[in-house]
């Protein structure tokens, strides 16, 4: 029996979903706002969550990842009365099982629900039978776990794999881990940096050449494709592969045969292909910079590696892992960490991702030398500066919003302040008129106003009247 959580502010919708779920022999719980829903998701063990998008206290998409981070990591089915393509894309990218529109028919609810339960059960059995060698892949966030699930699928198949993600997210590490968990683990893992391939020699580098094929070819040489025979060929930054070579490489993928530069006979290579890119290949296809048919071939399986700023819960584990390695490398005792050191690491956005994090930690170890505790002072200045600037900008933005949205009734001055201001303005006008009428005759001014000479001078000085006339 599965446990199901329904998060929707419409009681009729909750009852409708509940009827379908209970008729299939499962139990349900309800929440009518996001806060209550997230609390229940964290405190219970749910297999499936039905999550509405438009809720009284926000968008359901905002808590999708939080729900998946709970201990039971349930499958989430998004339901909405306001279909939105961008919202659907975001939901799927963030791991939602399905995205369906209201009004909900019994079939609309039952089919994705039963499929989600089937997937969940099969995934549990599969995980129990597969023990991955994760190498240096650190982290337990839902995004990393989802990537590892696909990695396991890739390792147990011969399918082409496309790794996508920002620079520094660990694409080559994932490629090596796929190879190391595959049946080809004892064969070559050949890395090709497409961004570094000279266009004039690219065919020779990939396909090899025979002796005398061009000036300087004093002997025959196998290309990288041949070197990957029975192993894995990893094309890093495949988006940089020149259009001129993409057609030739497509044929190699289809036939697993190629002709070395200057050669007459074709050679074969039984390689497994993994590619990686930090570019949007779909956009490049639209711009005519990448062949669509080649892209179809590359992405049989796709692993989208998350940037570090989206998996901040993994930062501590990453830091502990790499800090131990760095202390051994530099012959230092294991370091302690001040709370402020962790604060900076968590608050910083890490545009260079894990690669930037490891470089920052190495800088900290070098700066600290034999000091036992790491403080923000040991981190690169550019990181500390950015964190401080963003913190101040956020405070200024909050202050600006408070002033903008403040109640005008709460900003009125006290009546005593109004009274004193009015009296001062009346006094000044009276004294200006008095001096003007008397022609600055102080004796006459005292007689008219009833003020003593000393008091009159005090007031004239206060309002700077004598110097103005």
ZIUR-V291696 format. One record per residue. N is the residue number from 1. RES is the residue in one small letter. PSI is psi as a letter, one per 20 degrees, with the letter a starting at -180 (NA if undefined). D_CENTER is the distance of its C-alpha to the mean C-alpha in Angstrom with 1 decimal. Layout:
((N | RES | PSI | D_CENTER) (N | RES | PSI | D_CENTER))
//
This chain:
((1 | x | p | 35.0) (2 | x | q | 31.4) (3 | x | p | 30.0) (4 | x | p | 28.3) (5 | x | p | 26.6) (6 | x | o | 27.0) (7 | x | o | 25.0) (8 | x | p | 26.8) (9 | x | i | 28.9) (10 | x | o | 31.6) (11 | x | h | 34.2) (12 | x | g | 35.7) (13 | x | g | 32.5) (14 | x | g | 32.0) (15 | x | g | 35.6) (16 | x | g | 35.4) (17 | x | g | 32.5) (18 | x | g | 34.1) (19 | x | g | 37.4) (20 | x | g | 35.9) (21 | x | g | 34.0) (22 | x | h | 37.1) (23 | x | h | 39.4) (24 | x | j | 37.6) (25 | x | j | 38.3) (26 | x | r | 35.0) (27 | x | q | 34.3) (28 | x | q | 32.2) (29 | x | q | 30.9) (30 | x | q | 30.0) (31 | x | p | 27.9) (32 | x | j | 28.5) (33 | x | r | 25.5) (34 | x | g | 21.8) (35 | x | g | 22.7) (36 | x | h | 25.5) (37 | x | g | 23.6) (38 | x | h | 20.8) (39 | x | g | 23.6) (40 | x | h | 25.5) (41 | x | h | 22.6) (42 | x | h | 22.1) (43 | x | i | 25.9) (44 | x | r | 26.9) (45 | x | n | 26.5) (46 | x | q | 25.6) (47 | x | h | 25.5) (48 | x | q | 24.5) (49 | x | p | 23.1) (50 | x | p | 24.1) (51 | x | o | 21.8) (52 | x | q | 22.9) (53 | x | g | 20.7) (54 | x | o | 22.9) (55 | x | r | 23.9) (56 | x | h | 25.9) (57 | x | k | 23.2) (58 | x | a | 20.2) (59 | x | p | 18.3) (60 | x | h | 18.0) (61 | x | h | 14.7) (62 | x | h | 13.3) (63 | x | j | 14.5) (64 | x | g | 14.0) (65 | x | h | 11.4) (66 | x | h | 13.7) (67 | x | g | 16.6) (68 | x | h | 15.3) (69 | x | i | 14.8) (70 | x | r | 18.5) (71 | x | h | 21.1) (72 | x | i | 22.4) (73 | x | m | 19.1) (74 | x | q | 20.9) (75 | x | p | 20.6) (76 | x | p | 19.6) (77 | x | o | 21.7) (78 | x | p | 20.8) (79 | x | p | 24.0) (80 | x | q | 24.5) (81 | x | i | 27.5) (82 | x | n | 25.7) (83 | x | p | 24.4) (84 | x | o | 21.5) (85 | x | g | 20.4) (86 | x | h | 17.0) (87 | x | h | 16.6) (88 | x | g | 17.8) (89 | x | g | 15.4) (90 | x | g | 12.4) (91 | x | g | 14.2) (92 | x | g | 15.0) (93 | x | h | 11.6) (94 | x | j | 10.5) (95 | x | j | 13.7) (96 | x | q | 16.5) (97 | x | g | 19.9) (98 | x | r | 21.4) (99 | x | o | 21.5) (100 | x | q | 25.1) (101 | x | q | 27.0) (102 | x | q | 29.8) (103 | x | q | 32.7) (104 | x | p | 32.2) (105 | x | r | 35.0) (106 | x | g | 35.9) (107 | x | g | 34.9) (108 | x | h | 31.5) (109 | x | g | 30.7) (110 | x | g | 32.6) (111 | x | g | 31.4) (112 | x | h | 27.6) (113 | x | g | 28.4) (114 | x | h | 30.8) (115 | x | h | 28.6) (116 | x | g | 25.7) (117 | x | h | 28.2) (118 | x | g | 29.6) (119 | x | g | 26.3) (120 | x | g | 25.6) (121 | x | g | 29.0) (122 | x | h | 28.9) (123 | x | h | 25.6) (124 | x | g | 27.1) (125 | x | g | 30.2) (126 | x | g | 28.3) (127 | x | h | 26.2) (128 | x | h | 29.5) (129 | x | i | 31.1) (130 | x | p | 28.4) (131 | x | o | 27.7) (132 | x | q | 25.1) (133 | x | o | 25.5) (134 | x | i | 21.9) (135 | x | c | 22.9) (136 | x | k | 20.3) (137 | x | o | 17.3) (138 | x | p | 16.4) (139 | x | q | 14.5) (140 | x | j | 15.2) (141 | x | q | 12.1) (142 | x | h | 12.6) (143 | x | g | 10.0) (144 | x | g | 11.9) (145 | x | g | 15.1) (146 | x | h | 14.7) (147 | x | h | 14.3) (148 | x | h | 17.4) (149 | x | g | 19.2) (150 | x | h | 19.1) (151 | x | g | 19.9) (152 | x | h | 22.9) (153 | x | g | 24.0) (154 | x | g | 23.8) (155 | x | h | 25.7) (156 | x | k | 28.4) (157 | x | r | 28.9) (158 | x | j | 29.8) (159 | x | q | 27.3) (160 | x | q | 25.5) (161 | x | p | 21.8) (162 | x | p | 19.2) (163 | x | p | 16.1) (164 | x | q | 13.3) (165 | x | r | 10.2) (166 | x | r | 9.8) (167 | x | p | 12.7) (168 | x | j | 12.9) (169 | x | i | 10.8) (170 | x | k | 14.3) (171 | x | g | 15.6) (172 | x | h | 19.1) (173 | x | g | 19.0) (174 | x | g | 18.1) (175 | x | g | 20.9) (176 | x | h | 23.3) (177 | x | h | 22.5) (178 | x | g | 23.3) (179 | x | g | 26.5) (180 | x | i | 27.4) (181 | x | j | 27.3) (182 | x | r | 29.2) (183 | x | i | 32.9) (184 | x | j | 32.7) (185 | x | h | 31.5) (186 | x | j | 34.9) (187 | x | a | 34.8) (188 | x | q | 33.3) (189 | x | o | 29.6) (190 | x | p | 29.9) (191 | x | p | 27.1) (192 | x | o | 27.4) (193 | x | n | 25.4) (194 | x | h | 25.9) (195 | x | h | 24.9) (196 | x | i | 27.8) (197 | x | p | 30.4) (198 | x | p | 33.3) (199 | x | h | 34.1) (200 | x | h | 37.8) (201 | x | j | 37.5) (202 | x | h | 34.7) (203 | x | h | 37.1) (204 | x | g | 39.0) (205 | x | g | 35.9) (206 | x | g | 34.7) (207 | x | i | 38.1) (208 | x | r | 40.4) (209 | x | r | 43.8) (210 | x | r | 47.5) (211 | x | p | 49.8) (212 | x | j | 51.0) (213 | x | h | 48.3) (214 | x | r | 47.6) (215 | x | p | 48.8) (216 | x | i | 47.9) (217 | x | m | 47.4) (218 | x | i | 50.1) (219 | x | q | 49.0) (220 | x | q | 47.1) (221 | x | p | 43.5) (222 | x | q | 41.1) (223 | x | r | 37.8) (224 | x | h | 34.4) (225 | x | g | 34.6) (226 | x | h | 37.9) (227 | x | h | 36.6) (228 | x | j | 34.0) (229 | x | p | 36.8) (230 | x | j | 36.4) (231 | x | b | 33.1) (232 | x | p | 29.5) (233 | x | p | 28.7) (234 | x | o | 25.2) (235 | x | o | 24.5) (236 | x | q | 21.7) (237 | x | l | 20.4) (238 | x | h | 22.5) (239 | x | i | 21.6) (240 | x | i | 24.0) (241 | x | p | 26.9) (242 | x | q | 29.6) (243 | x | h | 30.8) (244 | x | h | 34.3) (245 | x | i | 33.4) (246 | x | h | 31.1) (247 | x | g | 34.2) (248 | x | g | 35.9) (249 | x | h | 32.9) (250 | x | g | 32.6) (251 | x | h | 36.3) (252 | x | g | 35.6) (253 | x | h | 32.9) (254 | x | g | 35.4) (255 | x | h | 38.5) (256 | x | k | 37.4) (257 | x | q | 40.2) (258 | x | r | 40.4) (259 | x | p | 43.0) (260 | x | q | 42.9) (261 | x | p | 43.7) (262 | x | i | 47.5) (263 | x | q | 48.0) (264 | x | h | 50.0) (265 | x | q | 48.8) (266 | x | q | 45.5) (267 | x | r | 43.7) (268 | x | q | 41.4) (269 | x | p | 38.3) (270 | x | m | 36.8) (271 | x | q | 33.3) (272 | x | p | 30.0) (273 | x | p | 27.3) (274 | x | p | 23.6) (275 | x | r | 21.7) (276 | x | q | 18.3) (277 | x | q | 16.8) (278 | x | j | 14.0) (279 | x | r | 15.8) (280 | x | n | 16.1) (281 | x | h | 19.3) (282 | x | g | 20.1) (283 | x | h | 20.3) (284 | x | h | 22.4) (285 | x | g | 24.7) (286 | x | h | 25.4) (287 | x | i | 26.2) (288 | x | j | 28.5) (289 | x | i | 26.8) (290 | x | p | 26.1) (291 | x | p | 28.4) (292 | x | h | 27.3) (293 | x | h | 29.6) (294 | x | g | 28.1) (295 | x | g | 24.5) (296 | x | h | 26.0) (297 | x | h | 27.4) (298 | x | h | 24.3) (299 | x | l | 22.0) (300 | x | g | 24.1) (301 | x | p | 21.2) (302 | x | p | 17.6) (303 | x | o | 14.8) (304 | x | o | 11.3) (305 | x | p | 9.6) (306 | x | q | 5.9) (307 | x | q | 4.7) (308 | x | h | 6.2) (309 | x | i | 4.7) (310 | x | i | 3.2) (311 | x | l | 6.8) (312 | x | h | 8.8) (313 | x | i | 11.7) (314 | x | i | 12.2) (315 | x | g | 12.8) (316 | x | g | 16.4) (317 | x | h | 17.4) (318 | x | g | 16.1) (319 | x | g | 18.0) (320 | x | g | 21.1) (321 | x | g | 21.2) (322 | x | h | 21.0) (323 | x | h | 23.1) (324 | x | g | 25.9) (325 | x | g | 25.9) (326 | x | h | 26.1) (327 | x | h | 28.9) (328 | x | g | 30.8) (329 | x | g | 30.4) (330 | x | j | 31.8) (331 | x | k | 34.3) (332 | x | q | 33.0) (333 | x | q | 33.2) (334 | x | p | 30.0) (335 | x | q | 28.4) (336 | x | r | 27.8) (337 | x | p | 25.0) (338 | x | q | 25.6) (339 | x | h | 23.5) (340 | x | h | 22.7) (341 | x | g | 21.3) (342 | x | h | 18.8) (343 | x | g | 18.0) (344 | x | g | 17.1) (345 | x | h | 14.9) (346 | x | h | 12.9) (347 | x | h | 12.9) (348 | x | q | 12.1) (349 | x | i | 8.8) (350 | x | m | 9.8) (351 | x | h | 9.7) (352 | x | j | 11.9) (353 | x | b | 9.8) (354 | x | h | 12.3) (355 | x | g | 15.1) (356 | x | h | 14.9) (357 | x | g | 14.8) (358 | x | h | 17.9) (359 | x | h | 19.6) (360 | x | h | 19.2) (361 | x | h | 20.7) (362 | x | g | 23.5) (363 | x | h | 24.3) (364 | x | g | 24.5) (365 | x | g | 26.9) (366 | x | g | 29.0) (367 | x | h | 29.2) (368 | x | h | 30.1) (369 | x | d | 32.7) (370 | x | j | 34.7) (371 | x | p | 33.4) (372 | x | i | 32.3) (373 | x | p | 29.4) (374 | x | p | 26.3) (375 | x | r | 25.7) (376 | x | h | 23.3) (377 | x | h | 26.2) (378 | x | i | 25.7) (379 | x | q | 22.2) (380 | x | q | 22.1) (381 | x | h | 23.1) (382 | x | h | 20.5) (383 | x | g | 17.8) (384 | x | g | 20.1) (385 | x | g | 21.0) (386 | x | g | 17.6) (387 | x | g | 16.9) (388 | x | g | 20.4) (389 | x | g | 20.2) (390 | x | h | 17.0) (391 | x | g | 18.8) (392 | x | g | 22.0) (393 | x | h | 20.5) (394 | x | g | 19.0) (395 | x | g | 22.5) (396 | x | h | 24.3) (397 | x | g | 22.3) (398 | x | g | 23.1) (399 | x | g | 26.7) (400 | x | g | 27.0) (401 | x | h | 26.0) (402 | x | g | 28.5) (403 | x | g | 31.2) (404 | x | h | 30.5) (405 | x | j | 30.5) (406 | x | q | 33.2) (407 | x | p | 36.4) (408 | x | h | 39.2) (409 | x | h | 41.7) (410 | x | i | 40.0) (411 | x | j | 40.2) (412 | x | q | 44.0) (413 | x | r | 46.1) (414 | x | q | 48.8) (415 | x | h | 52.2) (416 | x | h | 53.8) (417 | x | g | 51.6) (418 | x | g | 52.7) (419 | x | g | 56.3) (420 | x | h | 56.3) (421 | x | g | 54.8) (422 | x | g | 57.4) (423 | x | g | 60.3) (424 | x | g | 59.2) (425 | x | h | 59.1) (426 | x | g | 62.5) (427 | x | g | 64.0) (428 | x | g | 62.9) (429 | x | g | 64.3) (430 | x | g | 67.6) (431 | x | h | 68.1) (432 | x | g | 67.4) (433 | x | h | 70.0) (434 | x | g | 72.4) (435 | x | h | 72.4) (436 | x | g | 72.8) (437 | x | h | 75.8) (438 | x | i | 77.5) (439 | x | k | 77.0) (440 | x | k | 75.4) (441 | x | o | 78.5) (442 | x | h | 77.2) (443 | x | g | 80.4) (444 | x | h | 80.5) (445 | x | h | 76.7) (446 | x | h | 77.4) (447 | x | g | 80.3) (448 | x | g | 78.3) (449 | x | h | 75.1) (450 | x | j | 76.9) (451 | x | q | 74.6) (452 | x | r | 76.0) (453 | x | g | 75.8) (454 | x | h | 73.3) (455 | x | h | 71.0) (456 | x | g | 71.2) (457 | x | h | 70.3) (458 | x | g | 67.3) (459 | x | h | 65.9) (460 | x | h | 66.6) (461 | x | h | 64.8) (462 | x | g | 61.8) (463 | x | j | 61.4) (464 | x | l | 62.4) (465 | x | g | 65.2) (466 | x | g | 68.1) (467 | x | h | 66.1) (468 | x | i | 65.0) (469 | x | NA | 68.5))
//
